Amino acid sequence: MSPILEVENLKVRYAGATSDAVRGISFTLGRERLGIVGESGSGKSTVGRALLKLLPGATISADRLRFEDIDLNGLSERQMLSVRGRRMSMILQDPKFSLNPIRRVGDQVAETYLRHFDVSRSAARERALAMLAAVKIRDPERVYGQYPHEISGGMGQRVMIAMMLLADPDLVIADEPTSALDVTVRLQVLDILDGLVRERGIGLIMISHDLNLVRNFCDRVLIMYAGRVVETLSAADLDHAEHPYTRGLLAAQPRIGGPRRPLAVLDRKPDWLEEKA
């Protein structure tokens, strides 16, 4: 089966920067759950935004950037509008900055359906209400009519998830999608995403700092450091990682019942900057 996404030698440089934020990474994505982990500033979110061309002012280049039957390298912004949100979507990390503060929550969710499908406003509203209920929002009718400042951070994150899944995309990029959710709701949302991969055969990229989440939820993991991929391995083999950076991340995790001593601190090596997985 051919991959959903092929990325070869992806580079991203922000305007005014003296070096690339993403420095020549390559990977493929099948109908699976791919985790991307690394420290803040390693380039994880930049990769996700670059795939959707959501980096105005930045320079994005790649030898190959293919999504299903589409060459993303050659698409204009106008052409991306028919792909972004419909066939590829991104669950952004912070709803406070992603939701329009002067529009009701439900209208913003329904707009996704109206934008990509020839349906009435009432049909889009019903679809949006059903998706709000699917992400475990109690009383979706009430939440539909509220403004972003009237809902909690966790509720806002569920609204963002509903918005991005509404159009049944083939590729979902999830940037810390469960960071503001309590444990019970987090498991429910992950179950929804897992069902999309298993039942609909979508591709899922999970960007996260949470190594335990990635280990237990994803199929494969890319470890990023300073804009490069330093190691790629099966999520089940994460505890057997070979690269010292990956081992350092694992060692820095506090463990319940673990030894009471200071957590390990990464001893970064200059040659890591030039390594490729």
Summary of the structure (lengths in Angstrom):
residues: 277
radius of gyration: 19.2
end to end distance: 23.7
largest distance: 60.9
contacts: 845
relative contact order: 0.16
helix: 40%
strand: 22%
